């Protein structure tokens, strides 16, 4: 695993990005768990789960909140990692459908019966009980918070509520791990509302405004083949392949999106 060491100038202070340790034996065992779906395991070459979780400093014994786990790609790694040695919390939408869907997904995972499901309420900026979490993670979801079609609002208020809620849920010194599709900084900000890509500067702005400090960033999920300008946005690429058979071989050869992997901390 390679990480880029950068000096990032934010709000007048220089923050160094340090390399993370290699994945622990516990993380590697969770990734190798035979209970994982073969269809999901096939994407490890693109998603680098062991390296990503190590970079976010996830470890047994922690209380980990995963915001919007969706179909449970990372959940099927996190739950076995934490089962009996920590707490997994799925933070999902307020609707009954979202909560029931999360519970059904967790029921298919060994150890999932001990997991919790908590609705995210943007009106109160609540993600989990205050100060309970060692780590808050979200994978490929910040762009949804910025897209009016998904967030239900035309501005970034729901995204701001998420970062405020994550800050409130974490213990001092806790980690917020963000992975998302990366929009080039010179692209129009309007594309954040439709393309599925989001600028690194936007994520850093939202996180630091909520009180977080950027602690590190990794290029483990970068993809230089992704030119970020596809006809159906990020969903043109695998695994969505929204264009169907049109140029399918081309998009499979490119692989999954170019993604930023950012680690923030709640100051002690």
C-alpha positions as CSV (number, residue, x, y, z in Angstrom):
1,X,0.0,0.0,0.0
2,X,1.2,3.4,-0.9
3,X,0.2,6.7,0.6
4,X,1.1,10.1,-0.6
5,X,2.8,12.4,2.0
6,X,1.5,15.9,1.4
7,X,1.7,19.2,3.2
8,X,-1.8,20.6,2.9
9,X,-2.5,24.3,3.7
10,X,-5.9,24.6,5.4
11,X,-7.1,27.6,7.3
12,X,-3.6,28.9,7.7
13,X,-2.1,25.8,9.2
14,X,0.0,23.1,7.6
15,X,-1.2,19.6,8.1
16,X,1.1,16.6,7.2
17,X,-0.4,13.5,5.8
18,X,1.4,10.5,7.3
19,X,1.4,7.0,6.0
20,X,-0.8,4.5,7.9
21,X,0.4,1.1,9.2
22,X,-0.2,-2.0,7.2
23,X,-3.6,-3.8,7.7
24,X,-3.8,-5.7,11.0
25,X,-4.3,-9.5,11.1
26,X,-7.8,-8.9,12.3
27,X,-8.6,-6.7,9.3
28,X,-7.1,-9.2,6.9
29,X,-9.1,-12.0,8.5
30,X,-12.4,-10.0,8.2
31,X,-11.7,-9.3,4.5
32,X,-10.9,-13.0,4.0
33,X,-14.1,-14.1,5.8
34,X,-15.8,-16.8,3.6
35,X,-19.2,-15.3,4.5
36,X,-18.5,-12.4,2.2
37,X,-20.4,-12.5,-1.1
38,X,-18.2,-13.6,-4.1
39,X,-19.6,-10.8,-6.2
40,X,-18.4,-8.3,-3.6
41,X,-15.0,-10.1,-3.1
42,X,-14.4,-9.7,-6.8
43,X,-14.3,-5.9,-6.3
44,X,-11.5,-5.9,-3.7
45,X,-9.0,-5.1,-6.4
46,X,-10.8,-1.7,-6.9
47,X,-11.9,-1.0,-3.4
48,X,-8.9,-2.1,-1.4
49,X,-10.9,-2.8,1.8
50,X,-8.0,-3.9,4.0
51,X,-5.8,-0.9,3.2
52,X,-8.7,1.5,3.4
53,X,-9.8,0.3,6.9
54,X,-6.2,0.3,8.1
55,X,-5.8,3.9,6.9
56,X,-8.9,4.9,8.9
57,X,-7.4,3.1,11.9
58,X,-10.4,0.8,12.4
59,X,-9.7,-1.9,15.0
60,X,-11.6,-4.5,17.1
61,X,-12.9,-3.1,20.3
62,X,-14.1,0.2,18.7
63,X,-17.6,1.6,18.3
64,X,-17.9,2.2,14.6
65,X,-20.7,4.1,12.9
66,X,-21.2,3.5,9.2
67,X,-23.3,6.1,7.5
68,X,-25.6,4.8,4.7
69,X,-24.2,1.3,4.4
70,X,-26.5,0.6,1.4
71,X,-26.1,-3.0,0.3
72,X,-23.5,-3.7,2.9
73,X,-20.3,-4.0,0.9
74,X,-18.1,-2.7,3.8
75,X,-20.6,-3.8,6.4
76,X,-19.9,-7.5,5.6
77,X,-16.3,-6.8,6.6
78,X,-16.9,-4.4,9.6
79,X,-19.5,-6.5,11.4
80,X,-17.3,-9.7,11.7
81,X,-14.4,-7.5,12.6
82,X,-16.3,-5.9,15.5
83,X,-18.5,-8.8,16.5
84,X,-17.8,-9.7,20.2
85,X,-15.1,-7.1,20.2
86,X,-16.8,-3.8,19.7
87,X,-20.0,-2.2,18.4
88,X,-21.2,-1.7,14.8
89,X,-23.9,1.0,14.2
90,X,-25.6,1.5,10.9
91,X,-26.8,5.1,10.5
92,X,-29.5,5.2,7.8
93,X,-32.3,7.3,6.6
94,X,-35.3,8.2,8.8
95,X,-37.8,6.2,6.7
96,X,-39.1,2.9,8.0
97,X,-38.1,1.3,4.7
98,X,-34.5,2.4,5.2
99,X,-34.3,1.1,8.7
100,X,-36.0,-2.2,7.8
101,X,-33.7,-2.6,4.8
102,X,-30.6,-2.2,7.0
103,X,-31.9,-4.7,9.6
104,X,-32.6,-7.3,6.9
105,X,-29.1,-6.8,5.4
106,X,-27.5,-7.1,8.9
107,X,-29.5,-10.3,9.5
108,X,-27.6,-11.9,6.7
109,X,-24.2,-11.3,8.2
110,X,-22.7,-13.5,11.0
111,X,-22.7,-11.3,14.1
112,X,-25.2,-8.9,12.6
113,X,-27.7,-9.6,15.3
114,X,-25.6,-7.5,17.7
115,X,-25.4,-4.5,15.4
116,X,-27.5,-1.4,15.9
117,X,-29.6,0.6,13.4
118,X,-30.0,4.3,14.1
119,X,-31.8,6.9,11.8
120,X,-29.8,9.9,10.7
121,X,-31.9,13.1,11.4
122,X,-30.5,16.1,9.5
123,X,-32.9,18.4,11.3
124,X,-31.2,17.8,14.6
125,X,-27.8,16.8,13.2
126,X,-28.0,13.4,15.0
127,X,-26.2,10.3,13.7
128,X,-25.7,8.4,16.9
129,X,-25.6,9.2,20.7
130,X,-23.1,12.0,21.4
131,X,-19.6,10.9,22.1
132,X,-20.1,7.1,21.7
133,X,-18.1,6.5,18.5
134,X,-14.4,5.9,18.0
135,X,-14.9,6.0,14.3
136,X,-17.5,7.3,11.8
137,X,-17.1,6.0,8.2
138,X,-18.9,6.6,5.0
139,X,-18.1,5.2,1.6
140,X,-19.2,6.9,-1.6
141,X,-22.0,8.9,0.1
142,X,-20.9,12.6,0.4
143,X,-21.9,13.2,-3.2
144,X,-25.4,12.0,-2.4
145,X,-25.7,14.5,0.4
146,X,-24.9,17.3,-2.2
147,X,-27.2,16.0,-5.0
148,X,-30.7,17.6,-4.8
149,X,-32.2,14.5,-6.3
150,X,-30.9,12.5,-3.3
151,X,-30.8,15.0,-0.5
152,X,-34.1,16.7,-1.2
153,X,-32.6,20.2,-0.9
154,X,-30.9,22.5,-3.4
155,X,-28.1,23.6,-1.1
156,X,-25.5,21.8,1.0
157,X,-27.5,21.9,4.3
158,X,-28.0,18.1,4.6
159,X,-24.2,17.6,3.9
160,X,-23.5,20.1,6.7
161,X,-25.9,18.3,9.0
162,X,-24.1,15.0,8.4
163,X,-20.6,16.4,9.2
164,X,-22.0,18.1,12.3
165,X,-23.7,14.9,13.4
166,X,-20.5,12.9,12.8
167,X,-18.6,15.4,15.0
168,X,-21.1,15.1,17.7
169,X,-21.2,11.3,17.7
170,X,-17.4,10.9,17.9
171,X,-15.3,10.8,21.0
172,X,-12.5,13.5,21.2
173,X,-9.7,12.1,19.1
174,X,-12.1,10.0,17.1
175,X,-11.8,9.5,13.3
176,X,-14.1,10.4,10.5
177,X,-13.2,8.4,7.4
178,X,-14.4,9.6,4.0
179,X,-14.1,7.8,0.7
180,X,-15.8,9.3,-2.4
181,X,-15.5,9.8,-6.1
182,X,-13.1,12.7,-6.8
183,X,-14.0,15.6,-9.0
184,X,-11.1,17.6,-10.4
185,X,-10.6,20.9,-8.6
186,X,-10.8,22.8,-11.9
187,X,-14.2,21.3,-12.8
188,X,-17.5,23.3,-12.4
189,X,-18.9,23.0,-8.9
190,X,-22.3,22.4,-10.5
191,X,-21.2,18.9,-11.5
192,X,-21.2,18.0,-7.8
193,X,-25.0,18.1,-8.0
194,X,-25.4,15.6,-10.9
195,X,-22.2,13.6,-11.7
196,X,-21.7,11.6,-8.5
197,X,-18.2,13.2,-8.2
198,X,-17.3,15.7,-5.5
199,X,-14.2,17.9,-5.1
200,X,-11.7,17.2,-2.4
201,X,-11.8,20.9,-1.4
202,X,-15.6,20.6,-0.8
203,X,-15.2,17.6,1.5
204,X,-12.4,19.4,3.4
205,X,-14.5,22.6,3.7
206,X,-17.5,20.8,5.1
207,X,-15.5,18.7,7.5
208,X,-13.4,21.6,8.9
209,X,-16.4,23.8,9.2
210,X,-17.9,21.2,11.5
211,X,-14.8,21.2,13.7
212,X,-12.7,18.4,12.2
213,X,-9.0,18.5,11.4
214,X,-7.6,16.8,8.3
215,X,-5.3,14.1,9.6
216,X,-4.2,12.3,6.5
217,X,-5.1,11.3,3.0
218,X,-4.3,8.2,0.9
219,X,-4.2,7.5,-2.8
220,X,-5.0,3.8,-2.3
221,X,-8.3,4.3,-4.1
222,X,-7.0,6.6,-6.9
223,X,-7.6,5.6,-10.5
224,X,-5.6,7.7,-13.1
225,X,-7.6,6.1,-15.9
226,X,-10.8,7.8,-14.8
227,X,-11.2,11.1,-16.7
228,X,-14.3,12.1,-14.6
229,X,-16.3,13.2,-17.7
230,X,-18.5,10.3,-18.6
231,X,-22.0,10.6,-20.2
232,X,-23.8,9.1,-17.2
233,X,-21.5,10.5,-14.6
234,X,-19.7,8.1,-12.3
235,X,-22.4,5.5,-12.9
236,X,-21.0,5.0,-16.5
237,X,-18.1,3.1,-14.9
238,X,-18.3,-0.3,-13.1
239,X,-20.1,-1.6,-11.2
240,X,-23.1,0.4,-12.5
241,X,-22.3,0.4,-16.2
242,X,-25.3,2.6,-16.9
243,X,-24.7,2.5,-20.7
244,X,-25.2,-1.2,-20.7
245,X,-23.4,-2.8,-23.6
246,X,-22.3,0.5,-25.1
247,X,-18.5,0.7,-24.8
248,X,-18.7,-1.9,-22.0
249,X,-15.2,-3.3,-22.6
250,X,-13.8,0.2,-22.5
251,X,-15.4,1.0,-19.2
252,X,-14.5,-2.4,-17.7
253,X,-10.8,-1.7,-18.7
254,X,-10.9,1.7,-16.9
255,X,-12.3,0.1,-13.7
256,X,-14.0,1.7,-10.8
257,X,-13.8,5.5,-10.2
258,X,-10.9,7.7,-9.1
259,X,-11.6,8.2,-5.4
260,X,-10.2,10.4,-2.6
261,X,-9.6,8.7,0.8
262,X,-9.5,11.3,3.6
263,X,-9.0,10.8,7.4
264,X,-10.3,13.6,9.7
265,X,-10.0,13.7,13.5
266,X,-12.1,15.4,16.2
267,X,-9.6,17.4,18.2
268,X,-9.1,16.4,21.8
